[in-house]
Amino acid sequence: RGEILQRPPMYSALKSNGKRLYELARTGVEVERDPRPVTVHELQLTSFDGDTFGLDVECGGGFYVRSLVADLARHDKVNSLAHLVLLERTKQGVFELEHCLHLADWTPQAIADHVDRCAALLEEVPRAP
């Protein structure tokens, strides 16, 4: 837990000299990216079967989970080519998966009702002065 330094990936929306890094990456250009402070609130190993593992990560803004996995793979004690197989965002601010409206349930009325419920959740968020 706490603050760590993380180097943003080339496939990100950050800019270098006015160009998005993902645009540069798509043309094969790689630029130096300085590590940035990011916050890890919780990091928990949820499963491990020898070849694969699961993590539950609660983090602050600007955190790149794919970069975390790549960094873990490069660690001296791991030394692997680990990569991300599945990434599921389970929370963003006050919204959690349970607040999602599943595609199969989309109707104009269900969407309108859902927007109202989400607006009620936003009422609980403190406003900036």
N, C-alpha and C positions, 0 to 999 in steps of 0.2 A: 504494500500500500504506500501511496505517496506519489511524489513527483519523480518522473524519470525523463531522460532525454531520448527523443525518438526522431530518427531521420525520416522525413516524409518520402513516400514512394514517388517514382517518376509518374506513375499513373495517378495523379491527383489534380485537383483544380487550382492548386497554388500557381502563382505566376513567377516567371523569371524573365526579366526584361520585357514585360508586357505580354508574354505568351504563356498560355496555360501549359503546365508541365505535361499533361496527357497529350497535348497537341505535339509537343516536341518529341515525346516518347514514341508516338505513332510514326514519326519520320526517322526514328533511329537515333535521335540526338539525346544524349544524357548530359545533364548539368549537375554541378555540385549543389547539394542541398544541405544546409546546416541543420544539425539536430535542434529540435525545439522541445521546450518543457511541456509535458502532458501529464495528466493525473490519472492514476489507477486507484479507484476506490476499493474494489474487490477483485481478486483473481483467484479462481478456485478450479482445481482439477476435478472434473465431474465424471470422467471415465478414462480407462486405460486398458488396452488389450494387447499390448506388445507392438503392434504396427500403427495403431491409431489412438488418439486421445481426444478428450473433449475438455473444453474450458468454458467457464462462465466468467465473463469480464464485465465489470461495471466501471465505466471510465468517464472522464470529462470530455469536453469538446476538443476536436482536433486530433483525437486519438485514432490511429490506424491499426485495426486488429490484424489485418494481413501482414503488416510490418512486424507486429509483435510475434507472430508465428515464424516469420522468416528469421527474426533475431534469435528466437529460441532455438531454431534449427542450427544456426551458425555457432551457437555456444560451444565452447571447447568440450564440455562433457556430453554434448548431444552429437555434434558434428554430423548432421544429416541433411537431406534435401527435403525436409518437411514442407508441406504446402497446405493451404486451406482447402478443404473439401466442401464445407458447408458453413455459411455465415447467416445467422438469423438475428435480426435486431428485435429484442424483446421489450425494449423500453426506450422512449424518447421524451424527456421532460416528464410531464404528468401522464403521458399516454403509454399504455402497456398493451400487450397482445390481446388481452381480454376486451379491450376497447375497439378492436378492429371489426369491420363489417366484411364478412367473407364474400368473395365474388359471387358465389352461388345465391347469395341472399340479396343481391342488388335489385332493387325496384325503386322507382322514384320516391315512393313513400318511405321505404326503409332508409334510403339515403338522407332524406330530409330529417327523419327522426334521429338518425345517427349524428348528423351535423348539430342538431340541438343538444344531444347528450355531450358531444365534444365541446361545444361552446360552454356548457355548464362546467366542464372540467377546467376550462381556461379561466373561468371566473375565480378559481382558487389560486391562480398564479399571481404573485405580487407584481404590481406595476412599477416600472422604473419612474423615478421622480422627474 
